[in-house]
């Protein structure tokens, strides 16, 4: 089993910055992919940023240039720096991990969600 524990988030004024982190624990052989999604009430969960194998990162168009995702493989932790925040960034942010549990097995896990609120 793999658990993802998120920390960070909170309330910030527009133009400010917040950060999130998500630590994976449990039966971890390695990290294949980790990313951040967000979801507003009544909406579907959407991809915000993802770190792929080989260090490739991808971002939603709405956050490019403002958000940065990074992974510390030694700590099995993914970080999410959110700068120049807009009121439209207000959402619950979920960490997702595709974690290697062996050379041939993976585990898909979600964090419980962290609230981010941006005031005008």
N, C-alpha and C positions, 0 to 999 in steps of 0.2 A: 504493500500500500504506500501511496505517496500523498503527503499533505502539503498544501500551499497556504502559507500564512502571510497575509498582507499587513502592511503598516503604512502610516502616512495619510495623506489626504486632509480634508478639513475645509475651512472657509477662507477665501482670499478675495481681495478686491480685484476688479478687472485690471489687467496689466501686470498683476503680481505673479508669483511663482509658488508652486507646490511640488512636492515630490512624493512618490510612492515607491515602496519596495515590496518584494514578494520572495519569501524564502521557502525553498522546497526541502522537505525532510522525509525520511522513511527509507524504503528500499531503492536507493538511487545508484545506478551504475554510471550515469552521465546525463547531460541535458541535450536533447535533440533540438527543441524549439521552445521558446517562451515568449509570451506576448501579453498585451493589455487590450481589453475590450471594454466598451462602455454601453450602458443601457439606461434609458429614461423610462419612466412608467408608461406602459402601453406600447412601447416601441420594442423592436427586435434588438438583440445585442449586436453591436457593430465593432469591427476591428479598428483599433486606434494605432497600435504599433506592434511590430513583431520582430524578433531576432531569430533568424534562420541559421541553419548550419553554415559554417564558414564565415560567420560574422556578418552575413548579409542582413540588413535591416530594411523594413518597409513601413511606411506610414500612410495613414489616411490623408487625403489631400487637405482636409480641413485643419490638420495639425502640423503639416510639413513646415520645417523652419522654426517651429515653436517647441515641439516636444522631442525628447531624446530618450531612446531606450538603450540600456546597456546590461550586460550580464557579467557577473563575477562567477566564473565556473568553480573557483576554489571554495566559494561559499554557497554554491547552488542558489544564487539569488539574482533576481532581475530587478533593475531599477528603472524608474520612469520619471524623468525630470520634465516638468511642465512649466514653460515660461510664457510670458505675454498672454496670460489667460484671458479668455473671453467668457461672457455670460453663457454662451452656447456650449461651453465645456462642462457646464453643470450636469452631472450624471453620477451614477454608481459605476465605479471602475472595477473590473474583474481581471484578475491575473489568470492566465491559462498556461499550462505547461504540458508539453509532450516529453515525458521523461523516460529515459532508457532505464529499464530495470534489469537488463542483461544485454548481451551482445545482440540478441534477436527479439527482445520484447520491449514494448513501450507501454506507458500508462498515461492516459489523458486525465488531467485533474484541473479543477477550478478552485480559485480562492473564494471566500465568502462575500467579497465585494467591499469596496471602500468608497465612502461618499466624498464627492468633491463638489463644492458649491462656490460659484464665482458671482460676487455681487457687483452691481453697476455703480 
